[in-house]
Amino acid sequence: MAITTLGHAQVDRSNYPVAGPAPKIELKDPDTFTLDNGLKVFVVENHKLPRVAFSLVIDRDPILEKEKAGMTGFVGEMLMAGTTNRTKDQLDEEVDFIGASLSAGSTSLYGSSLKEHQGKILDLMADVLFHPSFPEEELDKLKKQSLTGLAASKDEPDAISSRLVGKLVYGKDHPYGEIRTEESIEAIGLEDIKTYYETYFKPNIAYLAIVGDIDREEAEKVVKEHFGSWEKGQVPEMNYPVPSPPEQNEVALVDRSASVQSVIDIAYPLEMNLKSDDYLDTRVLNYILGGGSSSRLFTNLREDKGYTYGAYSRIGTDELVASFSAGASVRTEVTDSALVEMIYEVNHMVDEGVTSEELEAAKANLSGSFGRSLESPSTLASFAINIERYGLPEDFYKTYLQRLSALTVDDINAAARKYIKPENMYITIVGNGTDIKDKLDQFGPVSLYDNWGDPAKEIEMTDTDMTAEKVVANYIQAIGGEEAVKAIKTAKVKVQAEVQGQVIEMTMAYDDPGMRFSQKVGMMGNTVSNTVLEEGKGTVSAMGQNKELTDEQYEEAKMNMFIFPEVHFEELMYTLELDGVKDIEGQTAYKVIVSNPTGAKSVNYYSVETGLKLKSENEKTGEITYSEYQEHDGVKYAMEMVVKSPMIPAPLNTKVESLEFNAVLADEDFK
């Protein structure tokens, strides 16, 4: 009978099981020694695999690069560009031959190999460290690549947001706030790289972690052999003022008409580092607010509202200065609603605090992450270096789980009140200003910024009688006049562009009276894609597949199917809106919003001075910048265009190779 009763006893599953005491972590301290030149070495033995890794870290203060911003980004590649003993190709070949890894950064050098090749990888590391050749041609190549990447990121929403946040939170005269520009990249010379290397690559500010199939005795021998002659030296120390949060919430908007989404970031500076008594409190706090898919921000904005694919927050750690940030990319039409919810969650964290259930879930997640990190032997070396580098208590990591387990709801709520500042935030948005600007002043004073994070030029429209229709009429007059422009009925245009060494050819055929248009894109003699608009329908052919455009897609594509669309705006019943005067690449331009009857929009910018079209933006197709107008048959046409599209990884710098107005067209041109 007793057995039967036990068998049917019910288990109460309504309550979480009581957590046991946090386990005490038994971490084996790495063997450590210091060379006479000051190089501190940490050795973590792991004989499970016949491999060994050497990781060198240079512990310098952050550097304000000023007019040479971006220089440190080249240092690692330049170190790996060859030595006085080996060319870059020879270095790469020797590394590959032994199946090893070798890499460098502005504050690091890393090498790893099988145990049997340990001597070889150390020889190569030492050669890179002590005998870099710094070839001029490699720097020229790196600068060219950097400029290409910079051009691609100039109009990229996330990159714009990052630059803006950095400048606002830290200031442009702080190492964490300065940004690379074309001018700063061009200003970097070989002597800058050499001076940096000679100044900061010193053993007395360096740490070397050795992990793998090696013991202390052998480590000491090989380190002295390869790094013992490294000469120590004086290294400059830097000090910077600590940035302060704004006195009230400030809204910073970058108007990007081609955006279909708004990139939102909320940020401000704060002081937080590993030594802080509140370090673990803020890890838990951030996990609950926006640290993952179960966080408040994620659950609210994605799961409940469907505004975004993800919303996250971060509380950084840094010896100099850290920051709080929270962000999401949301649909344009819900920008203000998403901001309301984000700010609500920030306020709610301060006003209401966290629950015991949230606290326990956060502890479990952070404990699990910490435990998994211990599976890697290199973690122990990182722990040891952090303790030495940042002056942490010797048991900082050994007591991690116990300190985490001891945190209470009151602890986290106190941290929220101390570090979450709902009234002192920079609220940044990169998006379509026309659609969202008027909805943002509820969050604080709104200021406009450009793509580089600088205050946008506020330009007043001096001609108060100007209208969108007059702007378009002035453009038509500027390119040759209405009579001459309307006399152009057909056209064939061939343009070329180069992408990653490949030449792309585009051929456009325009038949305005016949309402026909085609664009063929070719590469290496093959047609990559073909777009045809005719008889009220549109077809896109690519990769052997044909896709027919929907009526809405056709109407949107039709906005660009004419040689000079402006002369057709009225007959197509497009509406025009003049949205002020903007700065476009240093030129003052009227901003005209063009809307078709289905609601699709394009934004055109026309020079105030010349009347010529400088740029067009479309949220679906991207942006085109026009330049180098030349006259053909009495009408001016832009012979150079920079095309930026969501469908291509880098801007296309196109040049018109041939242009034929009133060309004889055949049906074949539209197939």
Buried (B, 14 or more C-beta within 10 A) or exposed (E): EEEEEEEEEEEEEEEEEEEEEBEEBEBEEBBBBEBEBBBBBBBBBBEEEEBBBBBBBBBBBBBBBEEBBBBBBBBBBBBBBBBEBBEBEEBBEBBEEBEBEBBBBBBBBBBBBBBEBBEBBBBBBBBBBBEBBBBEEBBEEBBEEBBEBBBBBBBBBEBBBBBBBBBBBBBBEBBBBBBBBEEBBEBBBBEBBEEBBEBBBBBBBBBBBBBBBBEBEBBBEBBBEBBEEBEBBEBEEEEBEEBEBBEEBBBBBBBBBBBBBBBBBBBBBBBBBBEBEBBBBBBBBBBBBBBBEBBBBBBBBBEEBEBBEBBBBBBBBBBBBBBBBBBBBBBBEBBBBBBBBBBBBBEBBBEEBBEEEBBBBBBEBBBEEBEEBBEEBBBBBBBBBBBBBBEBEEEBBBBBBBBBBEBEBEBBBBBBEBBBBBEBBBBBBBBBBBBBBEBBEEBBEBEBBBBBBEEBEEEEEEEEEBBBEBBBBBBBEBBBEEEBBBBBBBBBBBBBBEBEEEEBBBBBBBBBEEBBBBBBBBEEEEEBBBBBBBEEEBBBBEEEEEEEBEEEBBBBBBBBBBBBBBBBBEEBEBEBBBBEBBBBEEBBBBBBBBBBEEEBBBBBBBBBEBBBBBBBBBBBBBBBBBEEBEEBBBBBBBBBBBBBBEEBEBBBBBEBEEBBBEBEBEEEBBE
